């Protein structure tokens, strides 16, 4: 009887997932904050190196405001399937530095206080790239995505050239089983 109830719960969960039209989040990739200088363009690209199809939401987030500067969702076929889409999202440094609508009502958060404490010149803006990987609930094929940001700027002749490559890495949460490193107590006493 227990196995019958388990199958029933699994069936209900699958049906709810299909009705919602959303694939559950498998994992997230994120970059370290990067400065975007005037005249530069940032290109966030993802590639599926797994065995099953996935949907990936690409986002550029302004660290100072916490607002999403640009976003795009792409469907990526497995590596070697021959199906190619447009797996890149492009934005400019000017778009990153622009104020986000309704940002006047936004309360500064931890992200802003951590990275934008006045140490970066006003002409620069900090941005992070995020790739949110989604796959079907009952897909037993491996979902693996790699992503990076290419920072391009004009050279002396005006041609756009890559000046920096910023890889995205797995953004783990303590519940993912990743080790959590807490700072040691400053007074040396443990309770």
N, C-alpha and C positions, 0 to 999 in steps of 0.2 A: 504494500500500500504506500510505503514511503517513496518508492521509486515512481509510482504513478503520480503522486503529488508533485514530485520534483519535475517530472516531464511537463505537467500542467503549468507549473510556474514558469518554466523555460519557454513554453509555447506562448504564454501570455506576454512575457517580456519581449519575445521576438515580434509578435503581432503589434505590440505597442510601439516598438522601434520602427516598424514598417509604416504604421499609420502616421507617426510623427514626421516621417519623411527626412529625418536627421540620422546620420550615422553617428554612433558614439565616438567620443574622443579616445584615440588609442594612446597618444602621447604628444608632447610639445617639444619643439626645438626653439632655442632662443639665442640671440647673440649678446655679447657684452655691449654696453653703451658705446656708441661711436659718435664723434663730432662730425657735423656736416657743415662744410664751409661754403660760402657763396660761390656759385658757378659749378658746383659738383652735382653729379647725379648718383643716386643709389639704386642698384638693381639687385633685387632679392629673387633668387632662382632656386627651385627644388627639383630633385630627380628621384624617381621611384627605383630603388635597387632591390626591392623585394619580389616575391613571386605572385602577389595578388594586387588587384587594382585598389587605389586609395584616392580619397579626396583630401586635398590640402588647402587650408586657408592661410594665405600669406598676408602679413600685416606689418606695416611700419608704425611704430608708436613713439610719439614725442615724449621723452623722459620728463621734461619740465612740466608739461600739462597733463600727461597721462592719456592724451587723446590719440585716437587712431588717425594717422595722417593719410594712409592709403591702405586699401585692402582688396583682395581678390581671392576667389576660390577656384581651384583648378582640379580636374580629374586626371590622375596620372595612371597610365597603363603600366603593367609590369615591364621590367627591363627586357629588351629584346623582342617585344611584341610588335615593333614597327610603328605603332600609333604614337604620333607626336602631337602635342598640344602647344599651348603658350604658357609654359610653367614659370614665367617671370613676372615680377611686379616692379615697376619703375616709379621713382619719385625724385624730386629735386630738393636741394638744400633749402630753397626758398619756401617750398611747401611745408617742409619740416619746421621751419622757423615761424610760419604763419600762425596766428592765434586760432585755436579751435573754437567753433561757434559755442556760445554759452559757457566759455571758459571763465568769464567773470564771476559766475556763481560757483565755480568749482573750488573746493577746499584743498589746499596743498596736501599731498599725501606723502607716504613714506618714500615713494620713488623719487619725487622731487627733492625732498630733503636729503636723500642719500647721494644723488648725483649732481644736482644743480644748486650747490650751496654758494654760488658766487665765484667759484674758481674758474669757470669757463667764461670766456669773453662773450659779451652780448651779441657779437656778430655770428657766433657759432651756436648751433643747436645740437642737443644730444638726442640720438634716436636709437631704438633697438629694433631688430627684425625678429619676427615670430612666425613659426610655421606650425600650424595645428593639424595633426594628422588624424584622419577619420577613416574607419573601414566598417564594413557591414558586421553586425553583431555575430552572425553565424559563419563568418569567413574564417576558415582555419588556415588560410594561407598567410605566410609571413608578411607583415607590413614593415618595410624599412624605407625611410626617406632620408636623403642627405640634402643639405641646403647651405647656401652661403650668400653673402652680400658682396657685390663688386662696387667699389667706389671709383667713379671715373671723373676725370677733370680734363680740361683742355691743356694741351702742351704748348710749347712756344710757337708752334705753327698753327694752333687752333684746332688740331685734331684731338678727339676725345680718346684718352688712354686710361687704362686701369692704374690707379695709384695705391690701392689697398684691397685686399681680400679678407673678409671677416667671416669665419666659419660659424655656423649655428651648432649648438650642442644640446644634448638632451636636458630638458628642464625637469629635474626630479622634485618630487614632493616627499616629505618624510614617510608617507603611507606607501610609496613605491618600493620601500625596502632599502633605499639608499642610506648610507650612514649620515647622521646629522652631527655636525661639529659645533658644540657650544663652547663659548669662551670660558676659560678657567676662572674660578672665583678670584677676585683681586686681593682679598684679605687672607687667603690661605686656609680659612676654617671651613670645614665640611660638616653638614648635619646629617 
